[in-house]
């Protein structure tokens, strides 16, 4: 028998009204504008765009405001919004080689063409809380220096000259995988894996990347290069008959270089892990590259001994919208399920007690 | 002869559309108002908001893969002259998308083309170049100049 139970409409309505009130908070404090969030919480917007998998800074700012700063909730909102939109097509692959560079560093070569450019980084800050920020003091503009036009060469191209490093990476399948169109299937090609990793949860991938460094699927990584900056997005427009630039997006790219002693399949050479993420998201891009490399264990003939090398484990748990949906659904009413379980446990206890009593066969214990 | 003219026209249109799509919406509107024209037009399609899947390449230059999506807005207009203009640009600015489609249609007339070029395209290219130069110089100021400390006496 199934009995539908209604109720709680008024409670839900009032809860949402209360949520709106608490979101606004103290009315004597000015309300945040989307511009303020987009400009001053820029890296939060970057994370929401990356894991929401939609590049739109203003929508990310709106989602953050609506979610009261709960970034996973904001990511959820953005994912929900994207399902309402039609898909117009696929861009041409972006060319990170012609990026308008805002930061570029290498941990493998000190003097590389284009140089080490730190950009707006937290690195080398002392991590001391800065009371001046509490006072809204005027902030100086950045210094300027004549830039040269030296092309910013890829570190992988330097190593490639001696054949010391593997090539950029190909995929056997002809069709480019798309998780938003076809359900997940394992084993998965590297292109589809990278798509999942690029929108995967930063915390989860960070922990897995960390685990590979601590010996769980060791892969001896170096940061070959990290670059952050804007790239053009181009789209072939059928009605025009040619490609046009649609504008620019900011991305972070990480080329991880890993020691590889060789296997039956490949000679000793450096192998690579790749990270590509929306916005200025360096930690995420690095974690992505570490996970990408770890997940290539099969392809490179390595022993699979650690969680980070287990494709199904990593990819099917990397999406925080799915994860939060499944974990958080537990708090929704399970009254009927629980009644059934309750009944079951009572019956089992009854049987347990009867069995015990039978074994005891002591008259006074039968009381 | 005809083929090269066609290619030139096509290249100019491609460059124009790319510059317009990359422009800041408010700046574009401001320049458009400076042009002082307001042609009647019929919306054939949109402006409509949708998504495009963004692709990268494994390792930067290898096999392509999808790594996310971006909002885009597209529009198609027809002018009274019959000229049809298209636009696609990142973001959700409907007015900008419509404006670009109108400019695309208008620019099919040679006289209007040079007007648009002078009044809109060149100023946009200039401000884009200025923004890029500023970014480049700010970034260059954070470039590390290594020096070596010589220790001991030799």
Interface residues (C-beta under 8 A of the other chain):
Chain A: X49 X50 X53 X54 X55 X56 X58 X59 X82 X85 X86 X87 X88 X89 X90 X91 X92 X93 X94 X96 X97 X100 X101 X102 X103 X110 X111 X115 X116 X117 X118 X119 X120 X142 X143 X144 X145 X146 X147 X148 X154 X156 X167 X168 X169 X170 X171 X176 X177 X178 X179 X180 X190 X191 X192 X194 X195 X198 X199 X232 X233 X235 X237 X239 X240 X241 X242 X243 X244 X245 X246 X247 X248 X249 X251 X253 X255 X272 X274 X276 X277 X278
Chain B: X10 X13 X14 X17 X18 X21 X22 X48 X49 X50 X51 X52 X53 X54 X55 X56 X57 X58 X59 X60 X61 X62 X63 X64 X65 X66 X67 X68 X69 X70 X71 X72 X74 X76 X86 X88 X89 X90 X91 X92 X132 X133 X134 X135 X136 X137 X138 X139 X140 X141 X142 X143 X144 X146
